[in-house]
Each structure stands twice: as C-alpha cells, then as structure tokens.
Amino acid sequence: MQVTPAMIKDLREKTGAGIMDCKEALTVSNGLMNEAIDFLRKKGLQSAAKRAARTTQEGVVGSYIHGGGRIGVLVEVNCETDFVARTDEFQTLVHDLAMHVAAATPLYLTREDVPSDILAKEREIYEEQAKTSGRPAQAIPKIIEGRIEKYFQEVCLLDQSFVKDPSMTVQELVQARIAKTGENISIRRFIRFQVGDTA
C-alpha cells in the first residue's frame, strides 16, 4: 500500500513521532493506523528501556490544585538535561502527572514501594476470599495473584491507567515521552493533600 504524506501527517499528530518513524510504521503496518500506532509504541518502549540506566538529575517540581483548593498535588519529575526540563512538552507531562495523582489517588510510586506487611495482609485477605468463593483449590493461587496484580494497578502510580488516556499506563506514558525526547525521564516522588485527610 502507498503511504501518503497525509497518512504520515495524521499519524504524527496522533503520536508526536518523527516523520521517518511514522513512514516506517505505516509501511510495516500496511497503512493500518492502529497497527502503526502499536508499532511506534513498541519501538518507543524498546528505546526507553535502553535509556533507563542514564541518570536523571535535572527536572521540575510541578503542582496541581483541584476542587477549589480542596486537593493539592506536588510531583517531582526528573530528566537528564535542563534543556528538556524547560520544554513545553516536559512541563505538560509534569502537569498531566500531577493532575493524574489528584484524580487517581495512588498510594505508592512503584510496586517495590508497597510495604511487605501491607502486601502480606492483602494476600491474606484475597486468600480467605478465594477459599470461601467455592472455587477449586488448584485455582486459588492464580486467583490470589490476579487480585494482587489488580491491587498494584489500583495503588501504584506507574501501574495505574493514565486518566487522560486509559489505554496506557502511567509507565507507558513516561516511556513514550522518553522515546520522543531521547532522554531518560523518571518520576522521583509525589505527595497528595486533601482537605480533611487525617493520614
């Protein structure tokens, strides 16, 4: 199938990828837009993985206030250079992440941050629920692991579905920006305040 400039332009607007990357994606996917987007996302994940070891000591602290001042979020997002930290795209990412934290109320940044005692307690609850559900005994371990996975997706920022585009996780959003900027980007920490919270 012939890849036209209009198709390339459309894909660029949807993904923000470079012209040659869009042309390659459309060629490989035979002009199918959804497959081309998937191709670019996979390619972005591969290049993001290569950059993950690079240090991130620049960046910004972004804030988001919601609900007439009833919810406030601070998030620190790091990158490799001050140049990238000052770009509109990076600033937008930081703002979107702060807004996501306000909306989705994550408790931890990564799975590794979940305290082992809390995870053990969740596992205990899921095991009890599975045993009383009447499911076969051999299915119980799989049920527990499935519920633990769902728990991570609910409470860990990087595992949550991104509120502005639930088709991707926050981790995938960050990886897409890594692929686009050519720099490693990491969320260092966040804090969420809500009026009346006692925790």
C-alpha positions in Angstrom: 0.0 0.0 0.0 1.2 3.5 -0.9 2.0 5.6 2.2 0.8 9.2 1.6 2.0 12.4 3.2 -1.5 12.9 4.6 -1.3 9.5 6.4 2.1 10.4 7.8 0.8 13.8 9.0 -2.2 12.1 10.6 0.0 9.6 12.4 2.4 12.3 13.6 -0.5 14.3 15.0 -1.7 11.2 16.9 1.7 10.1 18.3 4.1 13.0 18.0 6.7 10.6 16.4 9.2 11.7 13.7 8.4 11.7 10.0 10.7 8.8 9.2 9.4 6.7 12.2 5.8 7.4 11.0 6.6 6.4 7.5 8.3 3.1 8.7 5.3 2.3 11.0 2.8 2.9 8.2 4.8 0.8 5.8 5.2 -2.1 8.2 1.5 -2.0 9.2 0.4 -1.7 5.5 -1.3 1.6 6.2 -3.4 0.5 9.1 -3.4 3.4 11.6 -4.0 1.4 14.8 -1.3 -1.1 13.9 1.1 1.7 13.1 0.4 3.3 16.5 1.1 0.0 18.2 4.4 -0.4 16.2 5.5 3.1 17.4 4.6 2.4 21.0 6.6 -0.9 21.0 9.5 0.8 19.3 9.3 3.6 21.9 9.3 1.0 24.8 12.5 -0.6 23.4 14.3 2.7 23.1 13.1 3.8 26.5 14.5 0.6 28.0 17.9 1.4 26.6 17.8 4.9 28.2 16.6 3.7 31.6 20.1 3.4 33.1 21.0 7.0 32.4 20.9 9.4 35.3 18.2 12.0 35.7 19.4 14.9 37.9 17.5 17.8 36.2 13.8 18.3 36.1 11.0 20.2 37.8 8.5 20.0 40.7 5.1 20.5 39.3 1.9 21.3 41.2 -1.8 20.9 40.6 -4.7 22.3 42.7 -8.2 20.9 42.2 -11.7 21.3 43.6 -11.4 24.9 44.6 -8.3 24.2 46.7 -9.6 21.1 48.4 -7.0 18.8 46.7 -3.3 19.7 46.0 -0.5 17.7 44.5 3.2 18.1 44.2 5.2 15.8 41.9 8.9 15.8 41.1 9.8 14.6 37.6 13.4 14.3 36.6 15.2 14.2 33.2 18.8 14.3 32.0 19.2 18.0 31.0 17.8 21.4 31.9 17.1 22.0 28.2 14.4 19.2 28.2 13.1 20.2 31.6 12.2 23.6 30.2 10.4 22.4 27.1 6.6 22.8 26.9 6.2 19.1 26.3 8.0 18.2 29.6 6.1 20.8 31.5 2.9 19.3 30.1 3.9 15.8 31.1 4.6 17.0 34.7 1.2 18.8 34.8 -0.6 15.8 33.5 1.1 13.6 36.1 0.2 15.9 38.9 -3.4 16.0 37.6 -3.4 12.2 37.4 -2.3 11.9 41.1 -5.1 14.3 42.1 -7.7 12.2 40.3 -6.4 8.6 40.8 -5.1 8.9 44.4 -2.1 6.5 44.1 -0.5 5.4 47.4 2.9 4.4 46.1 5.1 5.2 43.1 6.2 1.6 42.2 5.3 -2.0 43.2 8.6 -2.2 45.1 7.4 0.7 47.4 4.4 -1.3 48.7 5.5 -2.3 52.3 5.8 -6.1 52.6 3.5 -6.2 55.6 0.7 -4.4 53.7 1.2 -6.8 50.7 1.1 -9.8 53.1 -2.1 -8.5 54.6 -3.7 -8.1 51.1 -2.6 -11.5 50.1 -4.1 -13.0 53.3 -7.5 -11.2 52.6 -7.5 -12.4 49.0 -6.7 -16.0 50.0 -9.6 -16.0 52.5 -11.9 -14.6 49.9 -10.8 -17.2 47.3 -11.2 -20.1 49.8 -14.8 -19.1 50.6 -15.7 -18.5 47.0 -16.2 -22.2 46.3 -13.5 -22.2 43.6 -11.3 -25.3 43.1 -8.3 -25.4 45.4 -5.9 -25.6 42.5 -7.3 -22.3 41.1 -6.7 -20.4 44.3 -3.1 -19.4 43.8 -3.9 -18.0 40.4 -6.9 -16.1 41.8 -4.7 -14.6 44.5 -2.0 -13.5 42.0 -4.7 -11.9 39.8 -6.0 -9.9 42.7 -2.5 -8.8 43.8 -1.9 -7.6 40.2 -5.2 -5.7 40.3 -4.2 -4.2 43.7 -0.9 -2.9 42.2 -2.8 -1.4 39.3 -5.0 0.5 41.8 -2.4 1.8 44.3 0.9 2.1 42.3 1.2 5.3 40.2 3.3 3.7 37.5 0.8 0.8 37.1 -2.3 2.9 37.0 -4.2 3.6 33.8 -3.5 7.2 32.8 -6.6 9.2 33.5 -6.5 11.2 30.2 -5.9 8.0 28.1 -6.8 4.8 29.9 -5.4 2.7 27.0 -2.0 3.3 28.5 -0.5 3.1 32.0 1.4 6.0 33.6 4.6 4.0 33.0 3.8 3.7 29.3 3.1 7.5 29.1 6.5 8.2 30.6 8.2 5.7 28.2 6.5 7.3 25.3 7.9 10.7 26.4 11.4 9.1 26.8 11.2 7.8 23.2 10.1 11.3 22.0 12.7 13.4 23.9 15.6 11.0 23.6 16.3 11.4 27.3 15.6 9.3 30.3 12.7 10.6 32.4 11.7 9.4 35.8 9.1 10.3 38.4 11.0 10.7 41.6 8.3 11.3 44.2 4.8 12.8 44.7 2.6 13.9 47.5 -1.2 14.5 47.5 -3.0 16.6 50.0 -6.8 16.6 50.6 -8.6 18.8 53.0 -9.8 16.8 55.9 -7.4 13.9 55.4 -6.1 12.5 58.6 -3.5 10.2 57.2 
